[in-house]
Amino acid sequence: MDERQWPLYEVFIRARGGLDHKHVGSLHASDARMAIDHARDLYTRRQEGVSIWVVRSTDITASEPEEAEALFEPARDKIYRHPTFYDIPAEVKTL
Amino acid sequence: MNAAAINVAPLLFRYVLRVGDLSLVLGQRLGEWVGHAPALEEDLGLANVALDLIGQARLLLSYAGELEGRDRGEDELAFLREQGEYLNPTLVEQPNGDFGQTIVRQVLIDAYQLELYERLTNSADERLAAIAAKAVKETRYHLRYSSDWLVRLGDGTPQSRARVQSALERLWPYTLELFEEDDLDREMADSGIAPRLAEVQAAWSRRIDGALAEATLERPRDRPYAWFGKRGEHSEHLGYILAEMQYLQRAYPGARW
């Protein structure tokens, strides 16, 4: 990492009460409080949110793209895991 | 003079201009950072503060225009007055300097605006109280932003500390003007429209002492000064701001987009 650059933070915004925080992007900041300020200025300018989470990008552990086959392919042929074998009563509006 | 005999509108007009011109000129100044801030994130941060200030100026100048009753709207007041008719304090027209100097100016004025707006929410003038109620929320964030930066720079490297301390020495004398009560201030306070400046000063001073202590900076000594921007007597810098700000309306009168 370039020492002269501020570290990178990932930004998560909760659009309104009851919803999850969603990843919206990333930004540079020297500390977490500055990251919150920057996130507020960059990502909530148009009333996009009511709550902000920030986390140092280096603190996120990600799955390896090379392992994608091993991790995700085995689920492909297990269609019985999808709830598509039930008859859904017409009265049920949202499922 | 008998207080009851005074028609308050012309005085209120001048007072509202004073409050509004502060936001207008500072907003224009901060806007100069767009495209030049030390980081993209700060570029947007400063622009956000500038836009809040311009928004406050719009509300206040529109109201001033109504009080004056000469059919001048926010645009006429913002773009077609002469330098001597602007009533902003001299501090806000001072050049941006480096980022540290901008931050110091911002802390000094954010703290002032916060103490002023908080009290104006109780103004006897309902319209002014409503505008202050909106502005006070914005200003709380402005002060959070600027004072956080003051701590990072003041309590940062020897170089950043030296720069903000020297900016503080340079800008400090301009703060005294904010609290010098003249006839207009007294009249507004007597009619319950505006707070006593001595009270604002005491609260401002406490707030600034706290911010400076956290940033490990030294409070400069008060020195005599000769600026009275709030009476319309400005430093040499305002003319340049107005030349840029007013160019379009003067070259193309009535232009809109």
Interface residues (C-beta under 8 A of the other chain):
Chain A: W6 L27 H28 A29 S30 D31 R33 M34 D37 H38 R40 D41 L42 R45
Chain B: A39 L40 E41 L44 G45 N48 Y141 R144 Y145 D148 R152
